[in-house]
Amino acid sequence: MSSAVFDSVSALVIDDVRFTLQRLLRTLEQIGIADTHAAPNGAAACKMIETGEIQPTLIIADF
């Protein structure tokens, strides 16, 4: 798959398990999504979005 497909994708991964968080970020980067961000919980993710720090087009969260 061409990485050009994901050039405009910004991903936010939310997970409190550090291993899972790192694995998901690595997988996203391997498929060509270079603009990845991580948050350990929903509150941190909301703050990142509310302050304009990031504007993700894809959010992956555990529940």
C-alpha positions as CSV (number, residue, x, y, z in Angstrom):
1,M,0.0,0.0,0.0
2,S,1.4,3.4,-0.9
3,S,2.1,5.7,2.0
4,A,0.8,8.6,-0.1
5,V,-2.7,7.3,0.7
6,F,-2.1,8.2,4.4
7,D,-0.3,11.6,3.9
8,S,-3.2,13.6,5.2
9,V,-4.0,11.2,8.1
10,S,-3.3,12.3,11.7
11,A,-3.9,9.5,14.2
12,L,-4.4,9.6,17.9
13,V,-4.1,6.4,19.9
14,I,-5.6,6.4,23.4
15,D,-4.7,3.5,25.7
16,D,-3.6,3.2,29.3
17,V,-1.5,0.1,28.6
18,R,1.9,1.4,27.5
19,F,2.8,-1.8,25.5
20,T,-0.5,-1.7,23.6
21,L,-0.1,2.0,22.9
22,Q,3.4,1.6,21.6
23,R,2.5,-1.4,19.4
24,L,-0.5,0.5,17.8
25,L,1.7,3.5,17.1
26,R,4.4,1.3,15.5
27,T,1.7,-0.5,13.4
28,L,0.3,2.8,12.2
29,E,3.7,4.0,11.2
30,Q,4.5,0.8,9.4
31,I,1.4,1.2,7.2
32,G,2.4,4.7,6.3
33,I,0.7,7.0,8.9
34,A,3.6,9.2,10.0
35,D,1.6,11.8,12.0
36,T,0.8,9.8,15.1
37,H,0.1,10.9,18.6
38,A,-0.5,9.1,21.9
39,A,-2.5,9.7,25.0
40,P,-2.6,7.6,28.2
41,N,-6.3,8.3,28.8
42,G,-9.4,10.1,27.5
43,A,-8.9,13.2,29.6
44,A,-5.4,13.7,28.2
45,A,-6.7,13.1,24.7
46,C,-9.5,15.6,25.1
47,K,-7.0,18.2,26.4
48,M,-4.8,17.7,23.4
49,I,-7.7,18.2,21.0
50,E,-9.3,21.1,22.9
51,T,-6.1,23.1,23.1
52,G,-5.5,22.6,19.3
53,E,-2.3,20.7,19.9
54,I,-3.6,18.1,17.5
55,Q,-6.4,17.6,15.0
56,P,-6.7,13.9,14.5
57,T,-8.5,12.4,11.5
58,L,-8.4,9.0,13.1
59,I,-8.8,8.1,16.8
60,I,-8.2,4.6,18.2
61,A,-9.3,4.1,21.8
62,D,-9.8,1.2,24.1
63,F,-12.8,1.0,26.4
